[in-house]
Amino acid sequence: MRIISFNANGIRSAASKGFFEWLKQQDADVTCIQETKSQEDQLADPCFRPDKHHCFYRDASTKKGYSGVAIYSRREPDEVRTALGWAPFDDEGRYIEARYGNLSVVSFYIPSGSSGDERQQFKYRAMAYLKPIFDEWLASGRDYVLCGDWNIVRARDDIKNWTSNQKNSGCLPDERAWLNGMIADDRGDGTPPPARGWIDSFRAIKPDAVEYTWWSNRGQARANNVGWRIDYQIVTPTLRDRLRSCAITAAPRFSDHAPYAVDYVL
């Protein structure tokens, strides 16, 4: 089973750059998209309903053309969920989940705090709200694949300029502690890992790799590979032995993020 996660930074913009032509060649079973930046009624072109895929969108209802997540699925899910129960998060279109038997695939768009303190405080509130949900999911007995843009790096190997970004949103110590405190490996920033926790699929497959999924549009960040790894597929420990391979596709360029694909034996 191949699952792709991709922050499109505008699905219509990504389409104009060839994303859907690329996607046709990927043989993906499930594609999780974040930051669609559109309303579903704006996506009438057939490209936004890839052939033989079931397509589900959760748009932002508070601000049109903002945020938004989607799931494209080759197999029809048993159920699709689009709300966690906290309106400020749900109404920004930040969560959608497809369920297949005991497997849940989630497309998440965790808030960014880079625009200022107000959004950083919202990010902290979202983190506090999500933590017990993640704990509940981990203990539920279901298999979960949490895809998406988490807007947080884990450690030095996940960002080009580690030292200079210590005071910037996405690399703040308390953000990293929140994320690393849920992941059961030793590839974090020194935050003690849980005895039983989530698995960072990339680090499980490529423990020492230095690869990025996002580059600023400023300067020559992408050309110089001055990037951040903030896009993940984080899975329940029951799926660790089912991870086969993964790939970040930095080129061709469809947005400021790169698609991240994982192959599972399911």
N, C-alpha and C positions, 0 to 999 in steps of 0.2 A: 504494500500500500504506500503510495506516495502522497505526502501532504506538503503543500507550499504555503508559506506565509509571505505577504507582501504589503508594505505600506505604499500605496499608489500616489499619495500626495495629490489626489484628484484623479479619479478613475477615467474621466474623459481625457485628461491630459496624457495619462499613461497609454490609453488606447491610441492616441494620435502618434505616439512614439513606438508603436509596434508591439505593445505588451500582449495583446490577444493573439497575434500571429505567433509570438514566442510561446505562449501558453499552450497552443495547439500541439507543439512538438514535445511537451514535457510529460505527457501520459500521467497527469496528476489525477488522483482519485478525489481529493478534496483540496480546494484553494481557498485560503482565508485572506481576505483583503481588509485593510484598514485605511482610514482617511479617504473615503470615496468622494467626499466633498460634493455631494449631489443629492437630489431627491430622486426616488425611484422613477417618478413620471418623466424625469429628464433623460432616462436611459432607454429610450425606445428603439435605438439602433440594435439590430440583431446581435452585434458583437458583444453586447452586455448580457446576452443569454447564450453562452457558448453551446454549440451543438451537443446534444445528449447529456447536458448537465441540468441539474435542478438548481435554481438560483434564488438566493434569499438575501434580502437587504434589511438593515436596520439603520434608518436615516436619523439624523439629528432633527428633533422637533422644536428645539429652542432657537435655532439659528440655521436658516437654510444655507446650503453650500458649505457646511462646516462638519468636520469629523465624519462619522458614518462608517459602518462596517458591513461586510458581506461574506457569504460562503457560497461557493460553487461546488456542487457535489455530483459526481457521476452516478452514485447510487442515491435513491430517494431516502432521506432520513426517516426514522420512525417518528421523530418529533423535532421541532425547532423552537428554541426559546430566545427571547429578545430582551428580557428584563430581569434584573437581579433583585429589584425591590427598593432601590434608592433612586428617586426621581432625578436628582441633579446629575447623576452619572448616566442613568438609562436614557434620559432625554437628550443627551449629547451624542447618542448613537455610538456607544463604546463597547457593546457586548452583543454577541450572537453565538448561539450554541446549537450544533447539530448532533443528534443522538442516534446511534446505530447499535441496537442491542445494548451491551454493557460498555460501549465506547462512546465517549463524548469528545467532540472536536470543537474548540472554542476559538473565536476570533476576537481578540481584545485590542483595544487602543487605550493604554494607560495615559492619563493626562501629562502634558509637558508643563513645566513651570518656568520655562525660559523667557516668557514674555513679561514676567514681573512677579512681585510678591503675592498679589491676589491669586494668580493661577498656581503659584507654588503652594500656597496654603490649601487650595482646592485639591492639588495633587496629594498632599499629606492626608487630607480627609478621605480621599479615595483609597489611598493605601491602607488606612486604618479600617475602612469599611470592608475592603476586600480580604484582609488577612484571615478573619474567622471563616469566611466563605471558602478560601483555599484550604484551610485546615479541615473543614467539614468535607470537602471534596476528597482530600487525601485519605481521610478515614472512612470514606463511604463504601469502598469495595469496587467502585466503578473505575474503569480506565479513562484517564483524561489526557488530552493533548491540548495544552494552552498555547495557542499561537498568537503572535502579534508583536506590535511595537510597544515595549514596556518603558521606553524613555529613561532607562537606567542602565549604566554599565556595571559590570560585576567587579572588575579588577584591572590592574595595570595592563595586562595583555589585551584588554578589550577596548582600549582607547589609545590613540597615538600620543597625545600630550597629557599624560596622567597628572603630572605635578601642577601644571598651569590651570587645570580644570577643577581643582579641588573645591573651589567655591562656586562652581557653576552647576545649575540644575542638571540633573542626569548623572552627575558624578559626586554629589554631596555624600558625606559619610553616612548620614542617617538613612538616605535612600538606599545606599549599597547594603547597609546592615539589614534593612527590611527585606531586600531581595535575597541576599546571601544567607540570611537566617532561616530561609525556607528551603534551601537547596542543599542536598546531602552529598557534597563533594569538597575537595580541598583546593578548588580553583578560584575561590573568592578572594576577598581583600583582607582576610584574617578574622573576619566575623566567625565565631564558632558555628559550624554546621550542625544541623539537627541529626540525631541518631537515625531517624527515619524521616526523609523529606522528599521533596520533588527532585527530578533529574533534569539538568540542563543538557538537552540532547547534543548540542554542539560539543560541549566539553566531554561528554561521555564518549563521543566518537573521535574527537580531535583534541585531546587534553592539552596539548602544547601549542596549538596553532594560533597564529596572530592574523585574524581576518576581521574585517569590519562590514557592517550592513548599512551604515549611514554616513554621509559626508555633507558638510555644510555647503551651501551654494555660494558662500563667500570665497573670494580669492580663487586659488587653484587647489582647493582641498581635495577634490576627487582625483585630479591629475597627480597630485603628490601623495595620495593615499593617506591623508590626514583624517582618519575616520573614527567611528565609534561602533561597537557591537551592541546594539540595543534592541534588535529583533530576535525573538526566541521561539523555539518550540520546547516548552517545559512540560515534562510528562510525569505521570505517576510511576513509582518504582516498579510496578508490575510490568511496565513496558520497557524497562532498561535492556533486558536481554533480547528484545525484539527490534532494537535499533540496528539498522544495517549500514547506512551511509548517509552523508549529508553534503550539501553544496550551497554556497553563497554565490549567486550569479551577479558579479559586479558590472559586467558588460554583456550585452548592450545596456544602455542606461534608459530606464523607463521613468524614474523619479529620483529624488535625492536618497532613497533607500534602494537596497538590492533585494530581490526575492531570495528567500531561504527555504530550501527543500530538504525534506528528510524522507528516507525510505525505511519502512517498517516491514517486518515479517508478521503479518496479521492474517 
